[in-house]
């Protein structure tokens, strides 16, 4: 994955987007999709 532009200490936009998605899906009770979104977050974070 390509590192996205941002300031020092700023999380990549893809990570922020997936975290928001995970929160929304969890709020609606869709735990399977929540888990998938969090797994994507983990993958992005491991590439940092």
C-alpha positions as CSV (number, residue, x, y, z in Angstrom):
1,X,0.0,0.0,0.0
2,X,1.2,3.5,-0.8
3,X,1.6,5.8,2.2
4,X,-0.8,8.7,1.9
5,X,0.2,12.4,2.3
6,X,-0.3,13.9,5.7
7,X,1.5,15.7,8.5
8,X,3.7,14.0,11.1
9,X,1.5,12.1,13.5
10,X,-1.5,12.4,11.2
11,X,-3.2,9.0,10.5
12,X,-3.7,8.2,6.8
13,X,-7.1,9.1,5.4
14,X,-7.8,5.5,4.5
15,X,-7.4,4.5,8.2
16,X,-9.7,7.3,9.3
17,X,-12.3,6.3,6.7
18,X,-12.3,2.7,7.7
19,X,-12.5,3.5,11.4
20,X,-15.6,5.7,10.7
21,X,-17.1,2.8,8.7
22,X,-16.4,0.4,11.5
23,X,-18.1,2.7,14.0
24,X,-21.2,3.2,11.8
25,X,-21.6,-0.5,11.1
26,X,-21.2,-1.4,14.8
27,X,-23.8,1.2,15.7
28,X,-26.2,-0.6,13.3
29,X,-25.3,-4.0,14.8
30,X,-23.5,-5.3,11.7
31,X,-20.7,-7.0,13.5
32,X,-19.4,-9.0,10.6
33,X,-18.9,-5.8,8.5
34,X,-17.4,-4.1,11.6
35,X,-14.8,-6.9,11.9
36,X,-13.9,-6.6,8.2
37,X,-13.4,-2.8,8.5
38,X,-11.3,-3.3,11.6
39,X,-9.2,-5.9,9.8
40,X,-8.6,-3.4,7.0
41,X,-7.5,-0.8,9.7
42,X,-5.1,-3.3,11.1
43,X,-3.6,-3.9,7.6
44,X,-3.2,-0.1,7.0
45,X,-1.6,0.3,10.5
46,X,0.9,-2.5,9.9
47,X,2.1,-0.7,6.8
48,X,2.9,2.5,8.7
